[in-house]
Amino acid sequence: MLVRAAIVRVGLSGLCAIRYQKLGAEFARSVLPGVVRTEMLERIRWHQERGDRVVVVSGAFDVYLDHWCKSHNLELICSSLEARHGRLTGKYSGKQCVRLEKARRVKSRYDLGNFTVVYAYGDTPEDAELLNLADRKFYRGKEVGANRVGSN
């Protein structure tokens, strides 16, 4: 996580915030559709058809995920970058949304006890804490058992 913060600081510090927003919107339109796996889009649609509340929880940035999520009627919890005086500072706005922070943000926004069944999907070790909140957990496309994800 420290490496990502350093890359953000070096690569994005000083970038015009308006340009950053435009690049994010373009990325959401032109790149994300080719990156999101078809089976995950199908799963999202399945949940939506059931009337489930679908929330994308990601360490990636709101600058592009917000556009994509809105186009698919999804809620979003993710990382964002700080801007001052119209320029990116190179720092995260708040904590980076990974590991424990993913789970903390979900629990702070939603009372999970109000849901009959909570599903979670992940594909990196940074998703373990999020997956451990769920009744039904899917890791890299496969449902994993009741055991805590990431514990051995």
C-alpha positions in Angstrom: 0.0 0.0 0.0 2.9 2.3 0.6 4.1 1.7 -2.9 0.8 2.8 -4.3 0.8 5.9 -2.2 4.3 6.8 -3.4 3.3 6.2 -7.1 0.2 8.4 -6.6 2.3 11.1 -5.0 5.0 11.1 -7.7 2.7 10.5 -10.7 -0.3 12.7 -9.9 0.9 15.4 -7.6 0.3 18.8 -9.3 -2.0 17.5 -12.0 -4.9 19.9 -12.8 -8.0 18.6 -11.0 -10.2 19.4 -14.0 -7.9 17.5 -16.3 -7.9 14.6 -13.8 -11.7 14.5 -13.9 -11.8 14.5 -17.7 -9.2 11.7 -17.9 -11.3 9.7 -15.3 -14.5 10.1 -17.3 -12.7 9.1 -20.5 -11.1 6.1 -18.8 -14.6 5.0 -17.5 -16.0 5.2 -21.1 -13.1 3.7 -23.1 -11.1 1.4 -20.8 -13.3 0.0 -18.0 -15.8 -1.7 -20.3 -12.9 -3.9 -21.7 -11.5 -4.6 -18.2 -14.6 -5.6 -16.3 -15.2 -9.4 -16.7 -18.4 -10.4 -18.4 -19.2 -12.9 -15.7 -19.1 -10.1 -13.1 -21.4 -7.9 -15.1 -23.8 -10.9 -15.4 -23.6 -11.4 -11.6 -24.3 -7.7 -11.0 -27.3 -7.9 -13.3 -28.5 -11.1 -11.5 -28.3 -9.2 -8.1 -30.2 -6.2 -9.6 -32.9 -8.4 -11.0 -33.4 -9.9 -7.5 -33.8 -6.4 -6.1 -30.5 -6.6 -4.2 -28.5 -3.5 -3.2 -25.2 -3.7 -5.2 -22.2 -1.8 -3.9 -18.8 -1.7 -5.6 -16.1 -1.5 -2.9 -12.7 -0.8 -4.4 -9.2 0.6 -3.7 -9.4 2.2 -7.1 -10.3 5.8 -7.6 -13.7 7.5 -7.7 -12.6 9.7 -10.6 -13.5 6.8 -13.0 -15.4 4.4 -10.9 -18.1 7.0 -10.1 -18.9 7.4 -13.8 -19.0 3.6 -14.4 -21.1 2.8 -11.3 -23.6 5.5 -12.1 -24.0 4.1 -15.6 -24.8 0.7 -14.1 -26.9 2.0 -11.2 -24.4 0.8 -8.5 -23.5 2.3 -5.2 -19.8 3.0 -4.7 -17.2 3.0 -1.8 -13.7 3.7 -3.0 -10.5 5.7 -2.8 -10.2 9.3 -3.8 -7.5 11.8 -4.2 -7.1 15.2 -2.5 -7.1 18.4 -4.5 -6.2 21.9 -3.4 -6.4 25.1 -5.4 -7.4 23.2 -8.5 -4.5 20.7 -8.4 -4.0 17.2 -7.0 -1.8 17.1 -3.9 -0.6 13.6 -4.6 -2.3 12.4 -1.3 -5.3 10.3 -0.7 -8.4 12.1 0.6 -8.8 10.0 3.7 -7.5 6.5 3.9 -6.9 4.3 0.9 -9.9 1.9 0.6 -8.1 -1.4 1.0 -8.0 -4.2 3.5 -9.5 -3.2 6.9 -10.6 0.1 5.5 -12.9 -1.6 3.0 -14.7 -3.5 5.8 -14.7 -0.4 8.1 -16.4 1.8 5.4 -19.0 -0.9 4.6 -19.9 -1.3 8.3 -20.0 2.5 8.8 -22.4 3.0 5.9 -24.6 -0.1 6.1 -26.1 -2.1 9.0 -25.4 -5.5 7.7 -27.8 -7.0 10.2 -30.6 -5.5 8.0 -29.8 -7.8 5.1 -31.0 -11.4 4.9 -27.9 -12.5 3.1 -24.7 -10.5 2.4 -22.7 -11.4 -0.7 -19.2 -10.3 -1.4 -16.9 -10.7 -4.3 -13.1 -10.2 -4.4 -10.1 -11.1 -6.5 -7.1 -9.9 -4.5 -5.7 -10.6 -1.0 -6.7 -7.0 -0.1 -10.4 -8.1 -0.3 -10.1 -10.7 2.6 -11.5 -8.4 5.3 -14.4 -7.4 3.1 -15.2 -11.0 2.2 -15.2 -11.9 5.8 -18.2 -9.6 6.4 -20.3 -11.7 4.0 -22.5 -14.7 4.4 -21.6 -15.8 0.9 -18.1 -15.0 -0.3 -16.7 -15.4 -3.8 -13.0 -15.2 -4.4 -11.7 -15.1 -8.0 -15.1 -16.3 -9.3 -15.4 -19.3 -6.9 -17.5 -19.5 -3.8 -15.4 -20.0 -0.7 -16.6 -21.8 2.4 -17.6 -20.4 5.7 -14.0 -20.3 6.9 -12.5 -16.8 7.2 -10.8 -15.8 3.9 -7.0 -15.2 4.3 -6.7 -17.3 7.5 -4.8 -20.5 7.7 
